[in-house]
């Protein structure tokens, strides 16, 4: 495995550019790994509606960055007390989290932490979440990345999300609720952040590893990718559209879905699908194909009978999508 050595940069947008550069340009027969930290940042999943996820007033007040990533999954908050890690490897036919999450479980165990997998993409310690994970694929390569809460500001984590910033009662309940569900690993280890990082990195890399460092010319290319994509307003926020109907549903094993619809005389005129789900292929063409159909079970089911939506959105069935649209 190759250990990617990175400059002292704290922008999530830069590290997402590194991921994209490696998956686009570097040897697909090699495996790459790096750990990183950022300034206070909200990371939006690829398929999410940014405005629906964040608390813009608090984010503006605190100068917190908002960045969209290339992977699915939900919104997370990171700061200087949170580690991020990235594996870039030869791809899999299906989204596969377990292999890489287990590496983190085993790595933190070297620090005396008993960790376990939970659900599709979380890692727990003492029954509380400290790591969330996500993946995206391009060609034969897969990027798997995740977070590790070590000494994160839980209050800011809650306040960055879409809550009523003026209602202290709601906020205090929200902070307590999150504290009951997540854990900073600082509570479980007598180590500095640097010591923890060294143990995890050394375990993941093993004895048979090489190091790689970007030259100045490539660093300029990375900054270009960062500016053109990950610091681009349109990529992060997109064009806000008006919709008449919004339906939200959590589907076990798939994630939370929000579908927005505009109807004109019973015909679907506009549609968008957001959520913390993961994809195998780009689903947007399939969803846009609903435009022009009658808002009926017969027409929507007939249209979807030509595709298997699980080929696009992981573990989602055609009937579950029909129910989400109509019920």
ZALO-908342 format. One record per residue (C-alpha): y, x, z; residue in three letters. Coordinates in pm, whole numbers, padded with zeros to 5 digits, always signed. Layout:
BEGIN
YXZALA
...
% end
This chain:
BEGIN
+00000+00000+00000UNK
+00352+00120-00080UNK
+00617+00113+00193UNK
+00952+00029+00031UNK
+01230+00219+00207UNK
+01558+00028+00201UNK
+01923+00116+00259UNK
+02107-00003+00572UNK
+02206-00343+00434UNK
+02213-00673+00625UNK
+02248-00925+00339UNK
+01953-01157+00275UNK
+02074-01190-00083UNK
+02013-00817-00135UNK
+01656-00833-00005UNK
+01580-01135-00223UNK
+01707-00927-00515UNK
+01467-00648-00412UNK
+01177-00894-00415UNK
+01274-01020-00760UNK
+01315-00668-00897UNK
+00976-00553-00772UNK
+00791-00859-00898UNK
+00966-00833-01237UNK
+00953-00458-01296UNK
+00715-00258-01079UNK
+00345-00175-01105UNK
+00142-00495-01066UNK
-00163-00298-00956UNK
+00015-00179-00641UNK
+00087-00364-00318UNK
+00433-00336-00160UNK
+00556-00404+00193UNK
+00887-00388+00375UNK
+01047-00526+00692UNK
+01414-00618+00708UNK
+01688-00782+00916UNK
+02003-00973+00822UNK
+02336-01079+00961UNK
+02337-01448+01073UNK
+02209-01635+00768UNK
+02066-01972+00673UNK
+01789-01938+00413UNK
+01729-02248+00202UNK
+01391-02315+00041UNK
+01381-02323-00338UNK
+01330-02699-00363UNK
+01572-02812-00092UNK
+01906-02989-00110UNK
+02141-02741+00057UNK
+02396-03000+00171UNK
+02125-03205+00341UNK
+01998-02906+00540UNK
+02305-02738+00688UNK
+02591-02801+00929UNK
+02879-02674+00711UNK
+03150-02692+00980UNK
+02960-02468+01222UNK
+02850-02233+00945UNK
+03209-02191+00830UNK
+03335-02143+01186UNK
+03081-01869+01260UNK
+03091-01703+00916UNK
+02719-01758+00866UNK
+02588-01690+00516UNK
+02388-01946+00317UNK
+02134-01811+00068UNK
+01867-01984-00138UNK
+01535-01802-00182UNK
+01280-01820-00464UNK
+01000-01959-00245UNK
+00937-02312-00127UNK
+00916-02419+00236UNK
+01187-02520+00479UNK
+01525-02394+00592UNK
+01530-02111+00846UNK
+01801-01936+01044UNK
+01789-01558+01086UNK
+02012-01309+01263UNK
+02003-00954+01396UNK
+01737-01060+01647UNK
+01493-01175+01380UNK
+01265-00966+01159UNK
+01173-01062+00804UNK
+00879-00910+00620UNK
+00769-00910+00257UNK
+00436-00844+00085UNK
+00432-00821-00296UNK
+00078-00809-00432UNK
-00149-00888-00721UNK
-00139-01265-00748UNK
-00379-01540-00650UNK
-00484-01844-00848UNK
-00369-02064-00561UNK
-00108-02041-00288UNK
-00284-01842-00014UNK
-00113-01774+00319UNK
-00400-01685+00549UNK
-00464-01329+00430UNK
-00108-01211+00494UNK
-00044-01418+00805UNK
-00357-01266+00958UNK
-00215-00919+00897UNK
+00087-01016+01107UNK
-00136-01174+01375UNK
-00336-00852+01398UNK
-00023-00636+01388UNK
+00150-00812+01678UNK
-00175-00799+01874UNK
-00124-00421+01881UNK
+00185-00499+02089UNK
-00024-00700+02337UNK
+00072-01038+02189UNK
-00198-01299+02144UNK
-00105-01488+01827UNK
-00274-01759+01622UNK
-00228-01938+01292UNK
-00109-02297+01296UNK
-00091-02544+01009UNK
-00019-02423+00661UNK
+00237-02149+00730UNK
+00323-02093+01098UNK
+00214-01834+01356UNK
+00221-01917+01728UNK
+00230-01726+02056UNK
+00145-01919+02374UNK
+00148-02238+02169UNK
+00502-02180+02042UNK
+00613-02082+01691UNK
+00757-01737+01626UNK
+00686-01699+01254UNK
+00718-01914+00943UNK
+00588-01805+00603UNK
+00643-01884+00235UNK
+00524-01765-00106UNK
+00616-01769-00471UNK
+00433-01641-00776UNK
+00533-01495-01110UNK
+00266-01408-01362UNK
-00006-01220-01178UNK
+00214-01120-00885UNK
+00267-01301-00556UNK
+00550-01254-00308UNK
+00462-01353+00048UNK
+00742-01336+00302UNK
+00796-01456+00656UNK
+01005-01434+00970UNK
+00943-01307+01322UNK
+01164-01435+01603UNK
+01217-01145+01843UNK
+01556-01205+02007UNK
+01718-01474+01794UNK
+02010-01687+01915UNK
+01835-02025+01955UNK
+02160-02212+02017UNK
+02303-02094+01684UNK
+01970-02166+01515UNK
+02001-02532+01617UNK
+02371-02561+01539UNK
+02337-02430+01184UNK
+02110-02721+01094UNK
+02222-03067+00993UNK
+02315-03216+01329UNK
+02629-03374+01470UNK
+02825-03069+01582UNK
+03061-03288+01786UNK
+02789-03453+01995UNK
+02712-03208+02275UNK
+02448-03441+02418UNK
+02252-03436+02091UNK
+02301-03060+02061UNK
+02181-02987+02412UNK
+01872-03199+02356UNK
+01815-03027+02022UNK
+01845-02680+02172UNK
+01606-02770+02455UNK
+01362-02923+02207UNK
+01363-02612+01987UNK
+01326-02386+02291UNK
+01019-02589+02385UNK
+00869-02533+02040UNK
+00965-02175+01947UNK
+00945-01841+02123UNK
+01125-01509+02097UNK
+00864-01234+02122UNK
+01100-01041+02347UNK
+00973-01273+02621UNK
+00618-01144+02573UNK
+00660-00768+02521UNK
+00828-00480+02698UNK
+00946-00310+02379UNK
+01267-00255+02188UNK
+01307-00409+01845UNK
+01267-00069+01679UNK
+00947+00002+01873UNK
+00808-00337+01777UNK
+00896-00285+01412UNK
+00725+00056+01406UNK
+00401-00083+01551UNK
+00389-00374+01306UNK
+00480-00160+01004UNK
+00229+00112+01087UNK
-00053-00139+01133UNK
+00020-00327+00810UNK
+00048-00009+00603UNK
-00254+00165+00753UNK
-00332+00530+00687UNK
-00356+00506+00308UNK
+00005+00441+00210UNK
+00288+00582+00007UNK
+00664+00545+00036UNK
+00910+00444-00232UNK
+01289+00455-00232UNK
+01526+00315-00495UNK
+01752+00560-00675UNK
+02126+00499-00714UNK
+02092+00356-01064UNK
+01835+00100-00947UNK
+02047+00011-00644UNK
+02325-00085-00886UNK
+02077-00304-01075UNK
+01973-00468-00748UNK
+02334-00545-00664UNK
+02377-00697-01010UNK
+02076-00926-00955UNK
+02210-01013-00611UNK
+02551-01115-00748UNK
+02424-01301-01054UNK
+02158-01504-00871UNK
+02152-01496-00494UNK
+02528-01490-00436UNK
+02590-01740-00715UNK
+02731-02070-00585UNK
+02550-02277-00846UNK
+02212-02129-00747UNK
+02270-02184-00377UNK
+02440-02522-00382UNK
+02402-02660-00733UNK
+02594-02956-00866UNK
+02606-03243-00618UNK
+02498-03573-00772UNK
+02538-03931-00655UNK
+02223-04135-00593UNK
+02176-04495-00484UNK
+01832-04469-00325UNK
+01693-04205-00090UNK
+01337-04207+00036UNK
+01192-03956+00282UNK
+00827-03912+00370UNK
+00618-03646+00540UNK
+00281-03604+00371UNK
+00018-03425+00578UNK
-00075-03086+00436UNK
+00204-03100+00176UNK
+00535-03112+00359UNK
+00839-03337+00380UNK
+00965-03493+00058UNK
+01300-03654-00021UNK
+01336-03838-00350UNK
+01676-03961-00473UNK
+01699-04228-00741UNK
+01967-04408-00936UNK
+01869-04729-01113UNK
+02048-04919-01391UNK
+01914-05267-01457UNK
+01577-05171-01312UNK
+01551-04851-01519UNK
+01542-04506-01356UNK
+01869-04342-01463UNK
+01865-04030-01245UNK
+01612-03868-01014UNK
+01576-03557-00797UNK
+01302-03439-00563UNK
+01369-03209-00267UNK
+01158-03082+00021UNK
+00985-02800+00202UNK
+00677-02815-00020UNK
+00519-02532-00218UNK
+00454-02530-00591UNK
+00203-02388-00837UNK
+00419-02465-01144UNK
+00771-02588-01209UNK
+00755-02960-01125UNK
+01108-03052-01236UNK
+01016-03141-01595UNK
+00757-03388-01465UNK
+01007-03547-01227UNK
+01279-03569-01493UNK
+01025-03745-01715UNK
+01063-04047-01487UNK
+01412-04105-01629UNK
+01407-04401-01864UNK
+01103-04566-01706UNK
+01105-04910-01548UNK
+01101-04891-01170UNK
+00756-05044-01153UNK
+00411-04938-01034UNK
+00268-04995-01384UNK
+00515-04777-01573UNK
+00532-04494-01320UNK
+00153-04479-01271UNK
+00098-04490-01648UNK
+00338-04198-01699UNK
+00178-03989-01425UNK
-00174-04059-01555UNK
-00111-03792-01815UNK
-00071-03517-01553UNK
-00226-03401-01228UNK
+00072-03354-00998UNK
-00134-03126-00768UNK
-00123-02869-01049UNK
+00253-02855-00983UNK
+00304-02938-00613UNK
+00042-02801-00377UNK
-00199-03069-00243UNK
+00015-03365-00355UNK
-00176-03647-00527UNK
-00045-03873-00803UNK
-00080-04177-00579UNK
+00117-04013-00299UNK
+00400-03945-00543UNK
+00390-04304-00672UNK
+00403-04434-00313UNK
+00694-04203-00233UNK
+00891-04336-00530UNK
+00818-04705-00486UNK
+00754-04783-00120UNK
% end
